[in-house]
Structures are given as C-alpha cells and as structure tokens.
Amino acid sequence: MAKKPAKLPKALSATDVSVEAQPQYKVEYREIQPFGTLKRLPIALEDNARAQSVSILNQVLADTMTIRDMYKKHHWQMSGATFYQLHLLLDKHYEEQAALVDLIAERIMALGGISIAMAHDVAEMTTIPRPPKGREDVPTQLARLLEAHEIILRQAHEGAEAADESGDDGTNDLLVSNIVRTHEPQVWFLAEHLAETELVRSDK
C-alpha cells in the first residue's frame, strides 16, 4: 500500500504573529543626549571639573583607539627575522590598549558626559599621525608606535595634573594607574627592539 504524502504545513504570514511577538524595528532615530553635554549625577564633583575631565578623556580615548588599531595593523603587516616574536607582542599590546579604551569610555560616561565611539569621530579628533595604508618596514612600524605612546603619555601626565587640581581623583587615578602604567612598559618592550645589539658577537 502506497504511503500517503506528509501534509505540508500551512503557509505563514506576518499576520499570524501576535503584536507582542513582533519586534518594532522601524523606529524614528532619536538622540537623547547631545555630544559635549553633561547630565547631572550625584558624584560630588562640580560641573566644570567634570566637563574638563570629559574633554581630556575624550582626547585620550581618540588617541588610544588610534594606537590600538595601529597595533593591529602592524601585527598583521609585521615582517622580517623577528616576525613571530613581534607578531605576538603587538597583539598582546593591542589587547591591553583595547581594555584601556573601555575603561576610558566608561569613565567619561560615569562623569555624565558622552564618549566618542565611531571611527570617523576618532579620525577627526586623533592627534597621532596617520600611517599609510601600505606596509612599512619594522623600524618604521615600531617608531610610529613609540611616537603614539609618547603623545598619549604626555596627555596623561598633563590630564592627571589637571584632574588633581580640580579634585577629580577618579580621573587622576585612571590616567596614572591605567594609562601611564600600561604605556610605559609597552614603550620599554618596543624600544629595546630598536637597540643595535648583535645576537652573536663576531669577536672571540
């Protein structure tokens, strides 16, 4: 006896979905806090101190996002005899910079400000010179990173002093304990690769 074909399920349509189950994805885009403004928060800091810190931190954030991405660019485009060692080192530094990005952005929001977030805003704000799209040699790659580190460290020192004077201990602590103490050892690790020491001495 021939087997009866299975019944096909009833064709569904959007009208079969309940109102509660239907995502309302067609919305009018709405900004709830303009960039450059502060909302009030009971954190015992004056508005001018918070505004100053937000401005300082957004600049540090723009440059930290830039050096983070520069680390990934050079990680991918590394070459030469030290490829493997530097490939791994640059990715480690990238991860550490990515963690700083989150800390800085969250501090800005905790102060009641708005952190920058998008690549086009970073490109407008960063003070770090833009590398070419092409691949550069190892000394150039490392020198670019060291220049970027120095720019951010200078901002961190100046910003920490300003935050200290305004009574913003949280921002001062972030700039010293996180920014400075991450960047300085990274500078050390990179700079030592540019010392002209030989692996094996020619004289015996």
Backbone torsions as a table, in degrees:
resi	resn	phi	psi	omega
1	MET	NA	128.9	-177.7
2	ALA	-67.9	138.4	179.8
3	LYS	-76.1	135.4	179.7
4	LYS	-69.7	138.6	177.6
5	PRO	-64.8	143.5	179.8
6	ALA	-65.0	145.4	178.9
7	LYS	-70.9	131.8	176.3
8	LEU	-76.0	142.5	178.9
9	PRO	-66.7	152.8	179.2
10	LYS	-63.0	135.8	178.2
11	ALA	-62.7	133.3	-178.9
12	LEU	-94.3	154.8	174.8
13	SER	-138.0	167.5	-178.9
14	ALA	-61.0	-23.9	-179.0
15	THR	-72.8	-13.2	178.7
16	ASP	-81.3	-8.6	-177.6
17	VAL	-93.0	135.5	179.8
18	SER	-71.3	158.4	-179.9
19	VAL	-59.8	-39.2	-178.8
20	GLU	-64.8	-32.9	-176.6
21	ALA	-84.3	-16.4	-175.0
22	GLN	-83.4	115.6	176.3
23	PRO	-62.5	134.9	178.3
24	GLN	-93.3	75.9	-173.5
25	TYR	-87.8	-10.3	176.7
26	LYS	-92.5	93.5	-177.9
27	VAL	-123.7	160.7	173.9
28	GLU	-85.3	121.6	-178.4
29	TYR	-63.4	136.1	-174.9
30	ARG	-142.5	126.8	176.0
31	GLU	-88.4	131.5	-177.4
32	ILE	-105.3	-15.5	173.9
33	GLN	-148.0	113.8	-179.5
34	PRO	-65.5	149.5	175.8
35	PHE	-61.9	140.9	179.2
36	GLY	90.5	2.1	177.8
37	THR	-109.0	163.4	178.3
38	LEU	-120.9	137.4	168.8
39	LYS	-96.6	156.2	-178.2
40	ARG	-78.1	132.0	175.5
41	LEU	-137.4	140.3	-178.7
42	PRO	-81.5	68.3	-177.3
43	ILE	-113.2	16.7	174.5
44	ALA	58.7	37.9	174.9
45	LEU	-129.8	136.8	178.7
46	GLU	-67.5	154.8	-178.2
47	ASP	-58.3	-41.1	-177.7
48	ASN	-67.0	-34.2	177.2
49	ALA	-67.8	-42.5	179.6
50	ARG	-65.9	-43.1	-179.5
51	ALA	-62.4	-41.8	178.6
52	GLN	-62.4	-45.4	-178.5
53	SER	-66.0	-39.8	178.6
54	VAL	-61.3	-42.8	179.2
55	SER	-63.4	-46.1	178.6
56	ILE	-61.0	-48.0	-175.3
57	LEU	-67.9	-34.1	177.6
58	ASN	-65.8	-34.6	175.7
59	GLN	-68.3	-43.9	176.9
60	VAL	-62.0	-38.3	179.2
61	LEU	-63.9	-45.6	179.5
62	ALA	-59.2	-42.5	-178.2
63	ASP	-76.4	-30.3	176.5
64	THR	-70.0	-38.6	176.0
65	MET	-65.1	-33.5	178.8
66	THR	-69.7	-47.8	-179.4
67	ILE	-67.9	-33.6	175.7
68	ARG	-56.9	-49.2	-178.1
69	ASP	-71.2	-30.9	176.0
70	MET	-65.6	-37.4	176.1
71	TYR	-61.1	-41.7	-179.5
72	LYS	-69.2	-39.3	177.4
73	LYS	-58.0	-49.0	-177.7
74	HIS	-72.8	-29.9	173.7
75	HIS	-59.5	-45.1	179.8
76	TRP	-70.8	-37.9	-169.7
77	GLN	-99.4	10.1	179.0
78	MET	-60.8	151.6	179.9
79	SER	-152.3	175.1	173.6
80	GLY	92.0	-174.4	-173.6
81	ALA	-64.4	-27.6	-179.3
82	THR	-98.2	19.3	-175.3
83	PHE	-51.2	-54.6	-172.2
84	TYR	-63.3	-47.2	-178.8
85	GLN	-61.3	-47.1	-178.5
86	LEU	-74.4	-34.5	176.5
87	HIS	-54.7	-45.7	-179.9
88	LEU	-72.9	-42.4	-178.7
89	LEU	-62.2	-45.5	-177.9
90	LEU	-65.1	-33.6	177.8
91	ASP	-70.6	-35.6	175.5
92	LYS	-62.7	-45.1	177.9
93	HIS	-64.4	-37.5	176.3
94	TYR	-57.0	-47.0	-179.5
95	GLU	-62.2	-39.3	179.4
96	GLU	-67.6	-38.1	177.0
97	GLN	-69.1	-36.7	177.9
98	ALA	-62.2	-38.0	177.3
99	ALA	-65.7	-37.6	177.5
100	LEU	-64.4	-39.1	178.8
101	VAL	-54.3	-46.9	-178.8
102	ASP	-65.0	-42.8	179.4
103	LEU	-61.7	-44.6	-177.9
104	ILE	-65.9	-47.4	-178.6
105	ALA	-61.3	-41.5	-179.5
106	GLU	-68.9	-33.1	175.9
107	ARG	-65.3	-41.4	177.9
108	ILE	-59.4	-46.1	-179.8
109	MET	-66.1	-36.6	179.3
110	ALA	-67.0	-23.9	176.6
111	LEU	-82.6	-5.0	-179.9
112	GLY	94.9	3.4	-179.5
113	GLY	-93.5	-169.3	177.8
114	ILE	-122.4	125.5	178.4
115	SER	-85.8	145.4	170.8
116	ILE	-67.2	156.8	-175.8
117	ALA	-145.8	-31.0	-171.0
118	MET	-95.9	152.0	-175.0
119	ALA	-58.7	-39.0	-177.9
120	HIS	-68.0	-31.6	176.2
121	ASP	-70.9	-39.4	177.0
122	VAL	-61.1	-44.9	-178.9
123	ALA	-60.6	-35.6	179.0
124	GLU	-72.1	-34.3	-170.9
125	MET	-95.4	-27.3	-171.5
126	THR	-62.2	146.3	176.2
127	THR	-104.5	3.6	179.5
128	ILE	-85.4	128.1	-179.7
129	PRO	-56.8	140.4	-176.1
130	ARG	-80.9	125.9	176.7
131	PRO	-77.5	163.0	177.6
132	PRO	-72.7	165.0	176.7
133	LYS	-69.1	-27.0	-176.8
134	GLY	-76.0	177.2	-176.8
135	ARG	-89.4	134.9	178.6
136	GLU	-111.3	163.8	179.9
137	ASP	-75.0	169.1	-172.7
138	VAL	-61.1	-47.8	179.3
139	PRO	-57.7	-37.8	178.8
140	THR	-66.8	-44.6	179.7
141	GLN	-58.7	-47.7	-178.0
142	LEU	-68.7	-38.4	178.9
143	ALA	-64.4	-38.4	177.4
144	ARG	-62.6	-43.7	179.5
145	LEU	-64.7	-41.0	179.4
146	LEU	-65.0	-38.0	176.4
147	GLU	-63.1	-43.2	179.8
148	ALA	-64.6	-41.0	177.1
149	HIS	-59.2	-44.3	-177.9
150	GLU	-63.8	-39.6	178.0
151	ILE	-59.3	-47.6	-177.3
152	ILE	-70.3	-39.4	178.5
153	LEU	-62.7	-39.4	177.8
154	ARG	-63.1	-43.3	176.9
155	GLN	-61.2	-41.5	-177.9
156	ALA	-64.9	-43.6	179.1
157	HIS	-63.6	-46.7	-179.5
158	GLU	-67.1	-40.6	-179.9
159	GLY	-67.4	-38.3	178.7
160	ALA	-63.6	-40.3	178.8
161	GLU	-64.8	-43.3	179.1
162	ALA	-64.8	-41.3	178.9
163	ALA	-65.4	-36.9	178.2
164	ASP	-64.4	-43.2	-179.5
165	GLU	-66.0	-32.0	-178.2
166	SER	-88.5	-3.0	179.2
167	GLY	85.2	11.4	179.7
168	ASP	-89.6	83.2	-176.4
169	ASP	-65.8	-34.8	-178.8
170	GLY	-63.1	-44.3	178.8
171	THR	-69.5	-40.3	176.5
172	ASN	-57.9	-45.9	-179.2
173	ASP	-63.9	-42.6	178.5
174	LEU	-60.0	-46.1	-176.8
175	LEU	-66.5	-36.4	-179.1
176	VAL	-84.3	-54.9	-172.1
177	SER	-71.8	-30.5	-177.7
178	ASN	-105.6	-53.0	-175.2
179	ILE	-70.0	-58.8	-176.7
180	VAL	-61.3	-44.8	-174.4
181	ARG	-76.5	-9.7	170.3
182	THR	-91.1	-42.8	-174.7
183	HIS	-70.5	-40.9	-175.3
184	GLU	-60.4	-48.4	176.8
185	PRO	-66.7	-30.5	176.7
186	GLN	-65.2	-39.7	175.6
187	VAL	-59.9	-45.2	-179.9
188	TRP	-58.5	-49.6	-178.0
189	PHE	-62.1	-38.9	179.8
190	LEU	-72.8	-47.3	-173.5
191	ALA	-61.0	-35.8	-178.7
192	GLU	-64.8	-21.6	176.9
193	HIS	-72.6	-15.7	-178.0
194	LEU	-99.0	4.9	175.7
195	ALA	-75.8	138.9	-176.4
196	GLU	-85.9	59.5	176.1
197	THR	-99.7	149.3	-179.5
198	GLU	-93.7	149.3	177.0
199	LEU	-73.1	-38.6	178.6
200	VAL	-131.0	132.8	178.2
201	ARG	-77.4	139.4	-178.9
202	SER	-78.4	-29.1	-179.7
203	ASP	-85.0	147.9	-179.8
204	LYS	-119.5	NA	NA
